[in-house]
Amino acid sequence: MNLETIEPAIDCDEETVKEILNSNIDLREYSANVEKSLSELENNTIAGYIKEADNISELHLQITDSDKILERLEGMLCAFQADLSNICQEILSLQELSASLNIRLKNKQAIRNQMSEFIDDIIIPESVIKHIVDTPVCEKEFLEQLIILDHKIAFVKEQSFREAKACVDVMEILNNLKSKAIIKIPTHERDIAREIQNEYIDTMSKIYFSYFKEFIHKSTKMMYEDLPDKDDLMGNDDSHKANKISIFNLKSNVVKHRPNIFSLGDRESLLTIELESPLIVVHAATKNDMKYPLENVFREIQYAFFDHACREYLFMNEFFMVNSKTSHDLFYTIFGKTLDLLYKNIDSLFSQSYDAIALFVCLHIIYRYRILSLKRNVIVLSHYWERVVKTIWPQFEQVFLMHIESIKFCDLIKIATIDMRPHYITRRFAEFSAAIVTINDTFPDVRVTNLLSILQNEVMNLILRMSTKFCKPKEQYVFIINNYDTILGVLLERKKDGSNEAETMREQLNKKIMDFIEEMLYPHFGAMISFVKESEVLTEKNDTESLKRLEPRVGDLIQNFNNNWRRSLEQVSKDIMASFTNFRNGNNIQQIALTQLVQYYHKFQKIVSQPPFSNNPLRSELINIHQLMVEVKKYKTNF
């Protein structure tokens, strides 16, 4: 026991203790009495408990049974409670399911209403088909069913944009009914059909005229302002352009945008990948201040007309069901004003155009559109294409002839200092001729080939005239070869399989190379070369006496060759390589020269081995030709 458990008992019996203390009773005696009482009480209690032991045991059994009953009752109540909880959950689920079913019901009712309307609008009643096919157009029933048909066609078109798959099933039937109704109009109501046709022609004529008037106006504004003029010719320099540009002209920077009028550049794409490319968005190009050359603007306008004209012609034939002559008349009635507008535009574009390549590209654009229109079975455009060609060709021919004249009458005094490198006129001609050959390859034109041949001859003559500015024949040959090689290189680069122009230039180049080689070999091996040539001529004539007169020269030729051939070979090689800035070209000519020397020496050996030279004692001192060839191979460069 501790103080905390004793203290409450003391507090409770405080009054009893006070009474005991106040009564003067002996505490020991009092304690003994209390202890005795407690002992008796304990004995009595035990005796009573023993006496009631059976009852207590029975009570214990009863309590145990009651406890089990209560335990089972508790289990039943817990199970009931769980069942009630499940029932509540099921009630909540049923409420949610009921709400969901209610929403689905409302959605299905809404869809049912929409579907009913959709089906009513899209389905084609048998009465509509019957009246459209069989009922005369003057009957009221036909007009009523025509209104229904029009409503259904409009509805199906609207739903087609929403990708309704059901529209595919009825579209063909609706189109057939529409065609049937249209056919009845010209068949039974010719006045109405004629009125519709006239109204259509008048409306479309105004639409196309207004559209192309605005389109042409905006498109021509996109052209470069600085266009080539009559002074931009192949034989002229560019000094006149520089004089025209004032240092105070703020717009002089437009010159840098001007394409090279002597080269094709990327303009060939207009005839291939860009021939049917989408039109330029004019307002966007104008906003960004974008500019285009003449041929691009021309293609824009012509493709816009070509595409609209083809579509209109095919639609008109199908809609009005006319024959070819009538369709031709209808087409020109609709596009008459537009064509006049286009003709004026073409005249204004090309009357002052001096870019021959641009003109030629425009011609071939028309050639290709003419082929495409025939493929689309729109033969009505043939007259238009012919007239456009007849407008462009004279200007192209005139500009081409102006280039020829500028080369033919080129004043060498006005030409800047000439060096042995390719002249700028040569580079112009090379690019120009390559461009013309490339374009002309698809639709060959003999007239163009003849013009180009004349121009090529004049350029070659000019190169020969310019070569006279050099005093030494060697420099003249180098200048000619460099210029010819430039022309041939550009032609072969643009047209891999070659052309007549390239073959002509190759022949002239090879001839000049051989002349140059003779010029380079002669100072060192001239005596031997002259002897070989003279001997060959005399041998062909079978002139033995004259050959005998050449015999005294053989010994000197052999000794001179034996003493100097290595040094001369090295000097010839150095001179040739130093003459050409193009290493590949110089190396090629060097190899040809050394090969030519070997051939001359081989001929010389062959000649002196035959009578009347075969008895010359110095003949045995000739070096072996293989020794010469080994030395020649040392100068061969692989790259």
Secondary structure per residue as TSV (DSSP state, phi and psi in degrees):
chain	resnum	aa	ss	phi	psi
A	1	M	-	360.0	147.4
A	2	N	-	-124.1	176.2
A	3	L	H	-64.9	-33.0
A	4	E	H	-66.9	-33.3
A	5	T	H	-82.2	-28.0
A	6	I	H	-79.0	-35.7
A	7	E	H	-59.8	-41.2
A	8	P	H	-64.7	-37.2
A	9	A	H	-64.8	-39.4
A	10	I	H	-63.2	-41.9
A	11	D	H	-62.6	-39.0
A	12	C	H	-68.0	-40.8
A	13	D	T	-96.4	23.8
A	14	E	H	-62.4	-40.6
A	15	E	H	-68.3	-39.6
A	16	T	H	-62.2	-43.4
A	17	V	H	-62.5	-41.0
A	18	K	H	-61.4	-40.5
A	19	E	H	-65.0	-42.3
A	20	I	H	-62.1	-43.0
A	21	L	H	-66.5	-35.8
A	22	N	H	-77.7	-16.1
A	23	S	T	-89.0	0.9
A	24	N	T	58.7	31.9
A	25	I	-	-84.9	146.3
A	26	D	-	-73.4	127.4
A	27	L	H	-68.4	-31.9
A	28	R	H	-68.6	-42.6
A	29	E	H	-64.8	-43.9
A	30	Y	H	-62.7	-39.5
A	31	S	H	-66.2	-38.9
A	32	A	H	-66.4	-40.0
A	33	N	H	-61.9	-43.5
A	34	V	H	-64.3	-41.5
A	35	E	H	-65.0	-38.3
A	36	K	H	-64.7	-42.7
A	37	S	H	-62.7	-40.6
A	38	L	H	-66.1	-38.2
A	39	S	H	-65.8	-42.7
A	40	E	H	-63.8	-42.5
A	41	L	H	-61.8	-38.2
A	42	E	H	-67.2	-43.1
A	43	N	H	-65.4	-42.3
A	44	N	H	-62.8	-39.8
A	45	T	H	-64.8	-43.7
A	46	I	H	-64.8	-41.4
A	47	A	H	-63.7	-42.2
A	48	G	H	-65.2	-38.6
A	49	Y	H	-65.5	-40.0
A	50	I	H	-66.7	-37.9
A	51	K	H	-64.0	-36.9
A	52	E	T	-98.7	18.3
A	53	A	H	-60.9	-41.7
A	54	D	H	-64.3	-41.7
A	55	N	H	-65.2	-40.9
A	56	I	H	-63.3	-40.7
A	57	S	H	-63.3	-43.0
A	58	E	H	-63.9	-39.3
A	59	L	H	-62.4	-38.1
A	60	H	H	-62.5	-41.7
A	61	L	H	-64.6	-41.3
A	62	Q	H	-62.8	-42.8
A	63	I	H	-62.6	-41.0
A	64	T	H	-62.4	-44.9
A	65	D	H	-61.7	-42.0
A	66	S	H	-63.0	-40.2
A	67	D	H	-61.5	-40.6
A	68	K	H	-65.8	-42.0
A	69	I	H	-61.0	-44.4
A	70	L	H	-63.6	-35.7
A	71	E	H	-64.5	-44.0
A	72	R	H	-64.3	-39.7
A	73	L	H	-62.7	-39.9
A	74	E	H	-61.9	-41.6
A	75	G	H	-62.6	-41.9
A	76	M	H	-63.2	-42.4
A	77	L	H	-65.5	-39.4
A	78	C	H	-64.2	-42.6
A	79	A	H	-62.3	-41.8
A	80	F	H	-62.5	-41.5
A	81	Q	H	-61.0	-42.5
A	82	A	H	-63.8	-41.6
A	83	D	H	-61.5	-42.1
A	84	L	H	-61.7	-39.3
A	85	S	H	-62.9	-43.1
A	86	N	H	-64.0	-39.2
A	87	I	H	-61.9	-39.9
A	88	C	H	-62.9	-42.5
A	89	Q	H	-63.9	-40.6
A	90	E	H	-66.1	-37.3
A	91	I	H	-62.0	-42.0
A	92	L	H	-63.9	-42.2
A	93	S	H	-62.8	-41.7
A	94	L	H	-63.9	-36.4
A	95	Q	H	-64.7	-44.5
A	96	E	H	-63.6	-43.7
A	97	L	H	-61.6	-40.6
A	98	S	H	-62.5	-42.1
A	99	A	H	-64.7	-42.2
A	100	S	H	-63.2	-44.6
A	101	L	H	-62.8	-35.2
A	102	N	H	-65.3	-43.3
A	103	I	H	-64.5	-44.3
A	104	R	H	-62.0	-38.4
A	105	L	H	-62.2	-44.9
A	106	K	H	-64.5	-41.3
A	107	N	H	-62.7	-44.2
A	108	K	H	-65.1	-36.6
A	109	Q	H	-65.6	-39.9
A	110	A	H	-66.5	-44.8
A	111	I	H	-63.1	-38.2
A	112	R	H	-61.0	-41.1
A	113	N	H	-65.6	-44.1
A	114	Q	H	-66.5	-42.4
A	115	M	H	-64.2	-37.6
A	116	S	H	-62.3	-43.9
A	117	E	H	-65.3	-42.7
A	118	F	H	-61.7	-45.9
A	119	I	H	-65.6	-40.6
A	120	D	H	-62.0	-36.4
A	121	D	H	-78.3	-31.8
A	122	I	H	-93.4	-26.2
A	123	I	-	-72.6	143.8
A	124	I	-	-106.2	106.9
A	125	P	-	-64.0	153.5
A	126	E	H	-63.7	-30.6
A	127	S	H	-64.5	-37.3
A	128	V	H	-63.4	-47.0
A	129	I	H	-61.5	-44.0
A	130	K	H	-64.1	-46.7
A	131	H	H	-70.2	-39.0
A	132	I	H	-64.1	-36.7
A	133	V	H	-82.2	-42.4
A	134	D	H	-106.1	-30.0
A	135	T	S	-78.1	134.8
A	136	P	-	-60.9	151.9
A	137	V	T	-67.6	-20.5
A	138	C	T	-82.2	-11.2
A	139	E	S	-76.9	148.1
A	140	K	H	-63.6	-39.0
A	141	E	H	-60.8	-36.8
A	142	F	H	-63.9	-43.8
A	143	L	H	-64.5	-40.8
A	144	E	H	-62.6	-45.3
A	145	Q	H	-70.3	-27.9
A	146	L	H	-66.3	-38.2
A	147	I	H	-64.0	-43.1
A	148	I	H	-62.0	-43.2
A	149	L	H	-61.9	-42.3
A	150	D	H	-62.0	-41.6
A	151	H	H	-62.0	-42.4
A	152	K	H	-69.1	-37.8
A	153	I	H	-63.7	-44.4
A	154	A	H	-62.8	-41.1
A	155	F	H	-64.3	-43.9
A	156	V	H	-65.5	-38.7
A	157	K	H	-62.6	-41.8
A	158	E	H	-63.0	-44.2
A	159	Q	H	-71.0	-24.8
A	160	S	H	-64.5	-35.2
A	161	F	H	-67.0	-23.3
A	162	R	T	-91.3	8.1
A	163	E	T	61.5	38.9
A	164	A	-	-74.9	119.1
A	165	K	T	-68.7	-25.5
A	166	A	H	-65.3	-22.5
A	167	C	H	-65.2	-30.9
A	168	V	H	-62.1	-34.2
A	169	D	H	-70.7	-30.3
A	170	V	H	-106.2	-11.6
A	171	M	H	-60.5	-44.1
A	172	E	H	-63.0	-41.7
A	173	I	H	-64.1	-43.5
A	174	L	H	-63.3	-41.7
A	175	N	H	-64.6	-39.2
A	176	N	H	-64.2	-42.6
A	177	L	H	-65.0	-38.9
A	178	K	H	-62.3	-46.2
A	179	S	H	-61.8	-40.5
A	180	K	H	-62.4	-41.3
A	181	A	H	-66.9	-39.6
A	182	I	H	-66.8	-39.8
A	183	I	H	-60.5	-34.7
A	184	K	H	-68.0	-25.8
A	185	I	H	-67.1	-54.9
A	186	P	H	-67.6	-23.6
A	187	T	H	-75.2	-43.1
A	188	H	H	-108.5	-23.4
A	189	E	-	-131.2	75.5
A	190	R	H	-66.1	-32.9
A	191	D	H	-64.7	-43.3
A	192	I	H	-65.5	-42.1
A	193	A	H	-61.7	-41.7
A	194	R	H	-66.7	-37.9
A	195	E	H	-64.4	-43.1
A	196	I	H	-62.2	-43.1
A	197	Q	H	-63.7	-45.5
A	198	N	H	-63.2	-41.2
A	199	E	H	-64.8	-40.5
A	200	Y	H	-64.0	-45.8
A	201	I	H	-61.2	-45.9
A	202	D	H	-63.1	-44.5
A	203	T	H	-65.5	-48.5
A	204	M	H	-68.0	-33.2
A	205	S	H	-61.7	-43.6
A	206	K	H	-67.5	-40.1
A	207	I	H	-62.8	-49.3
A	208	Y	H	-66.2	-39.4
A	209	F	H	-63.2	-45.9
A	210	S	H	-64.8	-42.3
A	211	Y	H	-63.0	-50.4
A	212	F	H	-72.7	-28.4
A	213	K	H	-62.8	-46.9
A	214	E	H	-68.8	-41.9
A	215	F	H	-64.9	-43.8
A	216	I	H	-64.4	-41.5
A	217	H	H	-60.9	-46.7
A	218	K	H	-71.9	-35.5
A	219	S	H	-67.8	-42.5
A	220	T	H	-66.3	-23.6
A	221	K	T	-71.3	-17.2
A	222	M	T	-84.3	-3.4
A	223	M	B	-75.0	153.8
A	224	Y	-	-59.4	141.9
A	225	E	S	-78.2	-35.0
A	226	D	S	-91.2	87.9
A	227	L	-	-96.3	154.6
A	228	P	-	-60.1	144.4
A	229	D	-	-119.3	-171.9
A	230	K	T	-68.9	-11.4
A	231	D	T	-90.5	-8.7
A	232	D	-	-84.8	68.9
A	233	L	-	-111.5	161.5
A	234	M	T	-62.7	-35.3
A	235	G	T	-88.3	-1.6
A	236	N	S	-98.5	155.6
A	237	D	-	-90.9	-179.0
A	238	D	S	-99.0	13.0
A	239	S	H	-66.3	-31.6
A	240	H	H	-64.3	-30.4
A	241	K	H	-69.8	-40.9
A	242	A	H	-64.9	-34.4
A	243	N	H	-69.5	-24.7
A	244	K	H	-81.4	-16.5
A	245	I	S	-95.8	111.8
A	246	S	-	-81.3	147.8
A	247	I	T	-70.0	-14.0
A	248	F	T	-94.0	-2.6
A	249	N	-	-81.9	110.8
A	250	L	T	-71.7	-17.5
A	251	K	T	-97.3	11.3
A	252	S	G	-66.6	-16.1
A	253	N	G	-71.0	-7.9
A	254	V	G	-69.1	-19.3
A	255	V	G	-61.7	-36.1
A	256	K	G	-66.7	-17.2
A	257	H	G	-86.6	-9.5
A	258	R	-	-72.8	129.4
A	259	P	-	-71.4	159.0
A	260	N	-	-69.8	116.2
A	261	I	T	-75.2	-8.8
A	262	F	T	-101.5	1.0
A	263	S	S	-127.0	157.9
A	264	L	-	-79.6	-40.4
A	265	G	T	59.7	-136.0
A	266	D	T	-95.4	13.6
A	267	R	G	-69.9	-19.8
A	268	E	G	-63.9	-25.3
A	269	S	G	-63.5	-23.6
A	270	L	G	-64.1	-22.9
A	271	L	G	-95.0	-4.1
A	272	T	T	-126.2	-94.8
A	273	I	T	-71.0	-25.6
A	274	E	T	-99.2	3.8
A	275	L	T	-61.0	-41.3
A	276	E	T	-118.9	27.9
A	277	S	-	-73.5	157.2
A	278	P	-	-58.5	152.4
A	279	L	-	-67.9	152.0
A	280	I	-	-67.9	137.9
A	281	V	-	-75.4	103.7
A	282	V	H	-61.6	-46.5
A	283	H	H	-65.6	-33.7
A	284	A	H	-69.2	-42.1
A	285	A	H	-64.8	-39.6
A	286	T	H	-66.1	-41.0
A	287	K	H	-62.0	-38.5
A	288	N	T	-88.9	6.0
A	289	D	T	56.0	43.1
A	290	M	-	-87.1	139.4
A	291	K	-	-121.9	150.3
A	292	Y	B	-135.1	152.1
A	293	P	-	-71.7	170.4
A	294	L	H	-56.8	-44.9
A	295	E	H	-64.1	-32.4
A	296	N	H	-68.5	-44.4
A	297	V	H	-64.5	-41.2
A	298	F	H	-59.9	-44.5
A	299	R	H	-63.0	-38.9
A	300	E	H	-58.1	-50.0
A	301	I	H	-67.0	-45.3
A	302	Q	H	-68.3	-37.5
A	303	Y	H	-70.0	-37.6
A	304	A	H	-60.7	-45.0
A	305	F	H	-67.3	-45.1
A	306	F	H	-56.9	-46.7
A	307	D	H	-67.7	-46.8
A	308	H	H	-65.4	-40.9
A	309	A	H	-64.7	-42.7
A	310	C	H	-63.1	-46.8
A	311	R	H	-63.3	-42.9
A	312	E	H	-66.5	-41.7
A	313	Y	H	-63.2	-45.8
A	314	L	H	-66.8	-40.4
A	315	F	H	-66.0	-42.9
A	316	M	H	-62.1	-42.3
A	317	N	H	-62.3	-41.2
A	318	E	H	-73.0	-39.4
A	319	F	H	-73.8	-46.9
A	320	F	H	-91.5	-9.6
A	321	M	T	51.3	58.1
A	322	V	-	-109.6	163.3
A	323	N	-	-81.9	177.3
A	324	S	H	-63.7	-40.6
A	325	K	H	-66.4	-45.0
A	326	T	H	-64.8	-40.9
A	327	S	H	-63.6	-35.9
A	328	H	H	-61.8	-45.8
A	329	D	H	-65.4	-43.5
A	330	L	H	-61.6	-41.3
A	331	F	H	-61.1	-48.3
A	332	Y	H	-73.5	-20.5
A	333	T	H	-70.5	-41.6
A	334	I	H	-70.8	-44.3
A	335	F	H	-100.1	9.6
A	336	G	H	-56.8	-53.8
A	337	K	H	-65.8	-37.5
A	338	T	H	-64.4	-40.6
A	339	L	H	-64.3	-41.2
A	340	D	H	-59.6	-39.8
A	341	L	H	-63.1	-42.5
A	342	L	H	-67.2	-40.3
A	343	Y	H	-62.0	-42.2
A	344	K	H	-63.8	-40.7
A	345	N	H	-63.5	-42.8
A	346	I	H	-63.9	-41.9
A	347	D	H	-60.7	-43.7
A	348	S	H	-69.5	-33.6
A	349	L	H	-68.4	-41.0
A	350	F	H	-104.8	-10.4
A	351	S	T	-64.4	-31.7
A	352	Q	T	-118.4	27.8
A	353	S	-	-95.6	129.5
A	354	Y	-	-124.2	22.5
A	355	D	-	-98.9	99.7
A	356	A	H	-62.7	-39.5
A	357	I	H	-67.4	-40.6
A	358	A	H	-61.5	-42.1
A	359	L	H	-62.8	-41.4
A	360	F	H	-67.9	-38.6
A	361	V	H	-62.0	-42.7
A	362	C	H	-63.0	-39.6
A	363	L	H	-59.4	-44.4
A	364	H	H	-75.3	-23.8
A	365	I	H	-62.0	-44.3
A	366	I	H	-65.4	-40.9
A	367	Y	H	-57.1	-42.1
A	368	R	H	-73.3	-39.2
A	369	Y	H	-66.1	-32.2
A	370	R	H	-64.5	-41.4
A	371	I	H	-64.6	-43.3
A	372	L	H	-64.3	-38.5
A	373	S	H	-66.1	-34.9
A	374	L	H	-68.8	-37.5
A	375	K	H	-64.3	-32.5
A	376	R	T	-85.5	3.3
A	377	N	T	64.8	36.1
A	378	V	-	-112.1	75.0
A	379	I	G	-75.4	-11.7
A	380	V	G	-64.8	-19.3
A	381	L	G	-83.7	-5.6
A	382	S	H	-58.1	-42.2
A	383	H	H	-63.1	-40.9
A	384	Y	H	-62.8	-46.1
A	385	W	H	-62.0	-41.0
A	386	E	H	-62.3	-40.7
A	387	R	H	-67.8	-38.7
A	388	V	H	-63.7	-43.1
A	389	V	H	-61.6	-42.2
A	390	K	H	-67.0	-21.1
A	391	T	H	-81.7	-40.9
A	392	I	H	-80.8	-40.5
A	393	W	H	-57.7	-47.6
A	394	P	H	-58.4	-38.6
A	395	Q	H	-67.6	-40.8
A	396	F	H	-61.5	-45.5
A	397	E	H	-63.8	-40.6
A	398	Q	H	-62.8	-45.9
A	399	V	H	-64.5	-39.7
A	400	F	H	-61.1	-45.1
A	401	L	H	-64.9	-33.3
A	402	M	H	-65.1	-38.2
A	403	H	H	-62.6	-43.5
A	404	I	H	-61.4	-44.8
A	405	E	H	-63.3	-39.0
A	406	S	H	-64.5	-32.2
A	407	I	H	-77.6	-43.0
A	408	K	H	-63.0	-41.1
A	409	F	T	-106.2	26.6
A	410	C	-	-65.3	127.1
A	411	D	-	-87.6	113.0
A	412	L	T	-65.4	-22.5
A	413	I	T	-67.9	-34.5
A	414	K	T	-82.0	-12.5
A	415	I	S	-75.8	139.3
A	416	A	-	-62.2	174.5
A	417	T	-	-50.9	131.3
A	418	I	-	-101.3	125.2
A	419	D	-	-114.1	-173.8
A	420	M	S	-82.1	-3.0
A	421	R	S	-76.2	163.8
A	422	P	-	-57.4	131.3
A	423	H	-	-73.9	154.0
A	424	Y	H	-64.1	-30.0
A	425	I	H	-66.1	-38.1
A	426	T	H	-62.6	-44.8
A	427	R	H	-63.8	-38.5
A	428	R	H	-60.7	-49.0
A	429	F	H	-63.0	-40.3
A	430	A	H	-59.2	-49.7
A	431	E	H	-66.1	-41.8
A	432	F	H	-63.5	-49.5
A	433	S	H	-65.1	-37.9
A	434	A	H	-63.0	-39.4
A	435	A	H	-64.9	-46.5
A	436	I	H	-63.7	-43.3
A	437	V	H	-63.2	-42.1
A	438	T	H	-62.8	-46.0
A	439	I	H	-70.2	-42.6
A	440	N	H	-70.0	-13.0
A	441	D	T	-66.3	-31.8
A	442	T	T	-75.8	-47.9
A	443	F	S	-122.2	80.7
A	444	P	-	-58.4	137.4
A	445	D	-	-129.7	119.7
A	446	V	H	-61.0	-35.2
A	447	R	H	-61.2	-41.2
A	448	V	H	-67.0	-42.1
A	449	T	H	-60.2	-40.9
A	450	N	H	-66.6	-42.8
A	451	L	H	-61.7	-43.0
A	452	L	H	-66.3	-35.8
A	453	S	H	-64.9	-42.0
A	454	I	H	-63.1	-44.8
A	455	L	H	-62.0	-41.2
A	456	Q	H	-62.4	-42.6
A	457	N	H	-62.8	-41.1
A	458	E	H	-67.1	-38.5
A	459	V	H	-65.7	-42.2
A	460	M	H	-64.2	-38.5
A	461	N	H	-65.2	-39.5
A	462	L	H	-64.4	-40.3
A	463	I	H	-62.0	-40.6
A	464	L	H	-65.4	-39.0
A	465	R	H	-66.6	-41.4
A	466	M	H	-66.5	-29.9
A	467	S	H	-65.7	-22.4
A	468	T	T	-70.0	-10.6
A	469	K	T	-67.3	-19.8
A	470	F	S	-93.5	139.5
A	471	C	S	-79.3	-38.4
A	472	K	S	-88.2	136.5
A	473	P	H	-57.6	-35.9
A	474	K	H	-59.2	-45.8
A	475	E	H	-66.1	-36.0
A	476	Q	H	-61.7	-46.2
A	477	Y	H	-63.6	-41.6
A	478	V	H	-61.7	-44.3
A	479	F	H	-60.8	-46.4
A	480	I	H	-63.4	-45.5
A	481	I	H	-63.2	-43.6
A	482	N	H	-60.2	-41.4
A	483	N	H	-71.8	-43.8
A	484	Y	H	-62.7	-41.2
A	485	D	H	-64.7	-37.3
A	486	T	H	-62.5	-45.7
A	487	I	H	-62.0	-47.8
A	488	L	H	-63.3	-41.0
A	489	G	H	-61.7	-43.6
A	490	V	H	-67.2	-41.8
A	491	L	H	-61.2	-43.9
A	492	L	H	-71.6	-30.2
A	493	E	H	-68.3	-39.7
A	494	R	H	-79.1	-32.2
A	495	K	-	-133.0	96.9
A	496	K	T	-61.8	-35.6
A	497	D	T	-84.3	6.5
A	498	G	-	81.2	172.2
A	499	S	-	-155.2	171.1
A	500	N	H	-61.6	-38.6
A	501	E	H	-63.3	-41.1
A	502	A	H	-66.7	-39.7
A	503	E	H	-65.8	-41.2
A	504	T	H	-60.9	-44.4
A	505	M	H	-67.1	-35.8
A	506	R	H	-64.0	-42.3
A	507	E	H	-62.1	-45.6
A	508	Q	H	-66.3	-38.8
A	509	L	H	-64.1	-45.8
A	510	N	H	-62.0	-37.8
A	511	K	H	-64.4	-44.4
A	512	K	H	-68.6	-34.0
A	513	I	H	-63.4	-42.8
A	514	M	H	-66.1	-38.1
A	515	D	H	-64.2	-41.3
A	516	F	H	-63.7	-41.4
A	517	I	H	-62.6	-42.8
A	518	E	H	-59.2	-40.7
A	519	E	H	-64.9	-37.2
A	520	M	H	-77.1	-32.1
A	521	L	H	-80.8	-28.4
A	522	Y	H	-62.5	-41.2
A	523	P	H	-60.8	-25.7
A	524	H	H	-104.3	-35.6
A	525	F	H	-127.0	22.9
A	526	G	H	-62.1	-40.2
A	527	A	H	-63.0	-43.3
A	528	M	H	-66.7	-41.8
A	529	I	H	-63.6	-43.5
A	530	S	H	-63.1	-41.5
A	531	F	H	-61.0	-42.9
A	532	V	H	-63.6	-45.0
A	533	K	H	-66.1	-43.4
A	534	E	H	-64.0	-42.3
A	535	S	H	-64.6	-39.8
A	536	E	H	-63.5	-40.6
A	537	V	H	-65.3	-44.8
A	538	L	H	-68.1	-34.4
A	539	T	H	-66.0	-40.8
A	540	E	H	-63.2	-34.8
A	541	K	H	-83.3	-7.7
A	542	N	T	60.1	39.1
A	543	D	-	-93.9	85.7
A	544	T	H	-67.7	-37.0
A	545	E	H	-63.8	-44.1
A	546	S	H	-65.7	-35.8
A	547	L	H	-63.9	-38.2
A	548	K	H	-63.2	-33.3
A	549	R	H	-68.9	-19.0
A	550	L	T	-85.4	-11.2
A	551	E	T	-59.3	-38.8
A	552	P	H	-62.2	-20.9
A	553	R	H	-80.2	-16.3
A	554	V	H	-63.5	-44.4
A	555	G	H	-61.3	-45.5
A	556	D	H	-63.1	-38.7
A	557	L	H	-63.7	-42.1
A	558	I	H	-66.1	-45.6
A	559	Q	H	-65.2	-43.1
A	560	N	H	-62.8	-41.3
A	561	F	H	-66.7	-44.7
A	562	N	H	-61.9	-35.1
A	563	N	H	-78.9	-28.7
A	564	N	H	-122.2	-2.2
A	565	W	H	-64.6	-38.0
A	566	R	H	-67.8	-46.3
A	567	R	H	-63.8	-41.3
A	568	S	H	-67.0	-38.8
A	569	L	H	-60.9	-43.9
A	570	E	H	-65.5	-40.6
A	571	Q	H	-67.3	-41.7
A	572	V	H	-60.7	-44.0
A	573	S	H	-62.5	-44.4
A	574	K	H	-64.3	-43.4
A	575	D	H	-62.1	-41.6
A	576	I	H	-66.7	-47.1
A	577	M	H	-65.0	-32.6
A	578	A	H	-75.9	-17.4
A	579	S	H	-81.3	-18.9
A	580	F	-	-123.3	126.6
A	581	T	S	-73.6	-26.3
A	582	N	S	-81.5	107.1
A	583	F	H	-61.2	-40.7
A	584	R	H	-62.8	-44.3
A	585	N	H	-64.7	-43.5
A	586	G	H	-62.6	-41.9
A	587	N	H	-65.2	-38.7
A	588	N	H	-63.4	-44.9
A	589	I	H	-67.4	-36.6
A	590	Q	H	-59.2	-44.6
A	591	Q	H	-65.1	-39.0
A	592	I	H	-64.6	-41.2
A	593	A	H	-64.1	-44.6
A	594	L	H	-67.6	-36.8
A	595	T	H	-64.1	-40.3
A	596	Q	H	-63.6	-38.4
A	597	L	H	-63.3	-43.0
A	598	V	H	-60.6	-40.6
A	599	Q	H	-65.0	-41.9
A	600	Y	H	-62.2	-42.2
A	601	Y	H	-67.3	-37.8
A	602	H	H	-62.5	-41.8
A	603	K	H	-64.4	-40.3
A	604	F	H	-61.7	-45.3
A	605	Q	H	-59.1	-43.2
A	606	K	H	-65.2	-39.4
A	607	I	H	-67.5	-46.2
A	608	V	H	-74.2	-10.7
A	609	S	T	-87.1	-1.5
A	610	Q	S	-115.6	156.9
A	611	P	T	-61.1	146.8
A	612	P	T	-92.9	14.5
A	613	F	S	-96.9	-6.7
A	614	S	T	-69.2	-19.5
A	615	N	T	-90.9	1.3
A	616	N	-	-67.8	125.1
A	617	P	G	-65.7	-24.9
A	618	L	G	-78.1	-7.1
A	619	R	G	-61.3	-31.1
A	620	S	G	-68.9	-15.9
A	621	E	G	-85.4	-3.4
A	622	L	-	-59.2	134.3
A	623	I	-	-71.2	152.0
A	624	N	-	-69.2	138.4
A	625	I	H	-62.5	-28.3
A	626	H	H	-66.9	-32.0
A	627	Q	H	-64.9	-40.3
A	628	L	H	-64.5	-41.4
A	629	M	H	-66.7	-37.2
A	630	V	H	-62.4	-40.7
A	631	E	H	-68.1	-37.9
A	632	V	H	-63.6	-39.4
A	633	K	H	-63.5	-21.9
A	634	K	T	-65.0	-22.6
A	635	Y	T	-93.1	1.4
A	636	K	-	-81.3	127.5
A	637	T	-	-113.4	128.2
A	638	N	-	-98.0	122.7
A	639	F	-	-154.2	360.0
